[in-house]
Amino acid sequence: MGGMDGQGTDVVVAAGIAVAVRRSARARRITLRVSRADHAVTLTLPARLPQAEGLAFLRAREGWLRRALDALPPPALVVAGAIVPVGGEGLAVTPAAVRAPRVAAGALLVPSGRPPGASVEAFLKHSARADLARACDRHAAALGRRFTAITLRDTRSRWGSCTHDGRLMFSWRLAMAPAAVLDYVAAHEVAHLAHMDHSPAFWAAVGRLMPDYAERRAWLRQHGGGLQSWRFRAPTPASAPAQG
């Protein structure tokens, strides 16, 4: 989905669900998106499309919208005792007398007296940066290309991206996925250094870097929503998602 043009956001209700209606100067068609991160629903309309057409599109898809929301994993809050995926392995969040989070005997030890969610988030960001840097270095060398920077974000709609000047961006939630899946996303974005599209040539480059990428891609499609469902701090009333 393209960026918004800043004309404001309306909220309508469809099938008892709050839907944000936005207009985009770059949109060429109507899109309806359900966020895996916070279950927010957004209807994006081209700038000059009559709003009545957009609302008719939404009404026609109310059944799909309800099914899409029902299929999303329920939000899970990182608290003491929660089993959080780290590198694809479930670890129990355990407050302990440690100065920084670390893995020990099937547990993720976090400093006592601090919010567990903040400690776990910091641990995942640190792990993601280290693992992605190693993976990108390896794949870029194999492809004979260079990247200029790696940045981490908590993205909702994509796991990674690559700019024309060689900057790679990744979701730090990849640290929660199996190492092979993180490695695939790194290979995918590094391949964009050679092909800024999803052409056959691009997928051939991904295949050279990782012949079994299809299996890893399928894992992310199937389980990525579960990684997005984790919350690292309790929502406040002002930020809690609308309920249908």
C-alpha positions as CSV (number, residue, x, y, z in Angstrom):
1,M,0.0,0.0,0.0
2,G,1.2,3.5,-0.8
3,G,1.7,6.3,1.7
4,M,-1.1,8.5,2.6
5,D,-1.5,12.0,1.2
6,G,-2.3,13.7,4.5
7,Q,-6.0,14.4,3.7
8,G,-7.1,13.0,7.0
9,T,-8.7,9.8,8.2
10,D,-12.4,9.0,8.7
11,V,-13.7,6.0,10.7
12,V,-16.7,4.0,9.6
13,V,-18.2,0.8,11.0
14,A,-18.7,-2.4,8.9
15,A,-20.0,-5.6,10.4
16,G,-19.5,-4.0,13.8
17,I,-15.8,-3.4,13.1
18,A,-14.2,0.1,13.1
19,V,-12.5,0.8,9.7
20,A,-10.2,3.7,9.1
21,V,-10.9,5.2,5.7
22,R,-7.9,7.0,4.1
23,R,-7.1,8.6,0.8
24,S,-3.9,8.2,-1.0
25,A,-2.6,10.2,-3.9
26,R,-0.6,7.2,-5.1
27,A,-3.3,4.6,-4.8
28,R,-4.6,3.3,-8.1
29,R,-7.2,1.0,-6.7
30,I,-9.2,0.4,-3.5
31,T,-7.4,-1.7,-0.9
32,L,-8.6,-3.2,2.4
33,R,-5.9,-4.2,4.9
34,V,-6.0,-5.9,8.2
35,S,-2.9,-5.3,10.4
36,R,-1.3,-8.4,11.9
37,A,0.3,-6.2,14.5
38,D,-2.8,-4.6,16.1
39,H,-5.7,-6.0,14.1
40,A,-6.5,-2.4,12.8
41,V,-8.5,-2.3,9.6
42,T,-7.7,0.3,6.9
43,L,-9.6,1.0,3.7
44,T,-7.5,3.0,1.3
45,L,-9.1,4.9,-1.6
46,P,-7.6,6.7,-4.6
47,A,-7.7,10.4,-4.1
48,R,-10.5,11.2,-6.5
49,L,-12.7,8.1,-6.0
50,P,-16.2,8.9,-4.7
51,Q,-16.4,7.7,-1.1
52,A,-19.7,6.0,-1.9
53,E,-17.8,3.6,-4.2
54,G,-15.3,2.8,-1.4
55,L,-18.0,2.1,1.1
56,A,-19.8,-0.1,-1.4
57,F,-16.5,-2.0,-1.8
58,L,-16.3,-2.4,2.0
59,R,-19.8,-3.6,2.4
60,A,-19.3,-6.2,-0.3
61,R,-16.4,-7.6,1.7
62,E,-17.8,-7.6,5.2
63,G,-17.8,-11.4,5.3
64,W,-14.1,-11.6,4.2
65,L,-13.2,-8.9,6.7
66,R,-14.8,-10.9,9.6
67,R,-13.1,-14.1,8.5
68,A,-9.7,-12.3,8.2
69,L,-10.0,-10.9,11.7
70,D,-11.1,-14.2,13.2
71,A,-8.1,-16.0,11.6
72,L,-5.6,-13.7,13.3
73,P,-3.9,-14.9,16.4
74,P,-5.1,-13.2,19.5
75,P,-2.6,-10.6,20.9
76,A,-0.2,-12.1,23.5
77,L,1.4,-9.9,26.1
78,V,5.0,-10.5,27.2
79,V,4.9,-11.0,31.0
80,A,6.8,-13.1,33.4
81,G,6.1,-16.7,32.7
82,A,5.0,-16.1,29.0
83,I,6.5,-18.6,26.5
84,V,8.0,-16.3,23.9
85,P,9.5,-17.6,20.6
86,V,13.2,-16.8,20.2
87,G,14.9,-18.2,17.2
88,G,11.9,-20.4,16.7
89,E,12.1,-21.9,20.2
90,G,9.6,-21.1,22.9
91,L,11.4,-19.7,26.0
92,A,9.8,-18.9,29.3
93,V,10.3,-15.3,30.3
94,T,11.9,-15.6,33.8
95,P,12.9,-12.7,36.0
96,A,16.3,-13.4,37.6
97,A,19.3,-11.7,39.2
98,V,20.9,-10.8,35.8
99,R,22.0,-7.4,34.5
100,A,20.9,-8.1,30.9
101,P,18.6,-10.6,29.3
102,R,20.1,-14.0,28.3
103,V,19.1,-17.5,27.4
104,A,19.7,-20.3,29.9
105,A,18.2,-23.8,30.2
106,G,15.1,-23.2,28.1
107,A,14.4,-19.8,29.7
108,L,14.9,-16.2,28.7
109,L,16.2,-14.6,31.9
110,V,15.4,-11.0,32.3
111,P,16.4,-8.5,35.0
112,S,14.2,-8.6,38.1
113,G,12.5,-5.3,38.9
114,R,12.2,-4.2,35.3
115,P,9.2,-4.5,32.9
116,P,9.8,-7.9,31.2
117,G,8.4,-6.7,27.9
118,A,10.9,-3.9,27.5
119,S,13.8,-6.3,28.4
120,V,12.6,-9.0,25.9
121,E,12.2,-6.4,23.2
122,A,15.7,-5.1,23.7
123,F,17.1,-8.6,23.6
124,L,15.2,-9.4,20.3
125,K,16.5,-6.2,18.7
126,H,20.1,-6.9,19.7
127,S,19.8,-10.5,18.4
128,A,18.1,-9.5,15.2
129,R,20.8,-6.9,14.4
130,A,23.7,-9.3,15.0
131,D,22.1,-12.2,13.1
132,L,20.9,-10.1,10.1
133,A,24.3,-8.4,9.8
134,R,26.0,-11.8,9.5
135,A,23.5,-13.1,7.1
136,C,23.5,-10.0,4.9
137,D,27.3,-9.9,4.8
138,R,27.3,-13.6,3.7
139,H,24.7,-13.2,1.0
140,A,26.0,-9.9,-0.4
141,A,29.5,-11.5,-0.8
142,A,28.0,-14.4,-2.6
143,L,26.0,-12.2,-4.9
144,G,28.9,-9.8,-5.5
145,R,26.9,-6.8,-4.2
146,R,27.3,-4.3,-1.4
147,F,24.7,-2.8,0.9
148,T,25.2,0.6,2.7
149,A,23.3,0.2,5.9
150,I,20.9,-2.1,7.9
151,T,18.1,-0.6,10.0
152,L,15.5,-2.3,12.2
153,R,11.9,-1.4,12.6
154,D,8.7,-2.9,14.0
155,T,7.0,-3.0,10.6
156,R,3.4,-4.2,10.1
157,S,3.2,-4.9,6.4
158,R,6.6,-6.3,5.4
159,W,9.5,-8.2,6.9
160,G,12.2,-6.4,5.0
161,S,12.9,-3.8,2.2
162,C,15.7,-2.6,0.1
163,T,16.2,0.9,-1.3
164,H,17.9,1.9,-4.6
165,D,20.9,3.2,-2.6
166,G,21.5,-0.1,-0.9
167,R,19.9,0.4,2.5
168,L,18.3,-2.7,3.9
169,M,15.5,-2.6,6.5
170,F,14.2,-5.5,8.5
171,S,11.6,-6.2,11.2
172,W,13.4,-7.0,14.4
173,R,10.6,-9.5,15.1
174,L,12.5,-11.8,12.7
175,A,14.6,-12.7,15.8
176,M,11.6,-14.6,17.0
177,A,11.5,-16.8,13.9
178,P,13.7,-19.9,13.2
179,A,17.2,-18.9,12.1
180,A,16.6,-20.4,8.6
181,V,13.6,-18.1,8.1
182,L,15.6,-15.0,9.2
183,D,18.3,-16.1,6.8
184,Y,15.8,-16.3,3.9
185,V,14.5,-12.8,4.5
186,A,18.1,-11.5,4.5
187,A,18.7,-13.4,1.2
188,H,15.5,-12.0,-0.3
189,E,16.5,-8.4,0.5
190,V,20.1,-8.8,-0.6
191,A,18.8,-10.2,-3.9
192,H,17.1,-6.8,-4.4
193,L,20.5,-5.2,-4.5
194,A,20.7,-6.8,-8.0
195,H,17.0,-6.7,-9.0
196,M,14.7,-4.1,-7.6
197,D,11.6,-6.1,-8.5
198,H,10.1,-9.6,-8.2
199,S,10.9,-10.7,-11.7
200,P,12.1,-14.2,-12.6
201,A,15.6,-12.9,-12.5
202,F,15.1,-11.8,-8.9
203,W,13.8,-15.1,-7.8
204,A,16.6,-16.9,-9.7
205,A,19.1,-14.8,-7.6
206,V,17.2,-15.8,-4.4
207,G,17.4,-19.4,-5.5
208,R,21.2,-19.1,-6.0
209,L,21.6,-17.8,-2.6
210,M,19.2,-20.2,-1.0
211,P,17.9,-23.2,-3.1
212,D,15.3,-24.2,-0.5
213,Y,13.9,-20.7,0.0
214,A,10.3,-21.7,-0.8
215,E,10.0,-23.8,2.4
216,R,11.3,-20.9,4.5
217,R,9.0,-18.4,2.7
218,A,6.0,-20.7,3.3
219,W,6.9,-20.8,7.1
220,L,6.8,-17.0,7.3
221,R,3.5,-16.8,5.4
222,Q,1.9,-19.4,7.7
223,H,3.4,-18.3,11.1
224,G,4.3,-14.7,10.6
225,G,1.0,-13.5,12.0
226,G,1.9,-15.2,15.3
227,L,5.1,-13.2,15.6
228,Q,3.2,-10.0,14.9
229,S,0.7,-10.8,17.6
230,W,3.1,-10.4,20.5
231,R,2.9,-7.1,22.5
232,F,5.7,-5.9,24.7
233,R,3.8,-3.4,26.8
234,A,0.2,-3.4,27.9
235,P,-2.0,-1.2,25.8
236,T,-3.4,2.0,27.2
237,P,-7.0,2.9,26.8
238,A,-6.0,5.5,24.2
239,S,-4.0,3.1,22.1
240,A,-6.1,-0.1,22.4
241,P,-7.5,-1.3,19.1
242,A,-11.2,-0.9,18.5
243,Q,-13.3,-4.0,19.1
244,G,-16.1,-5.1,16.8
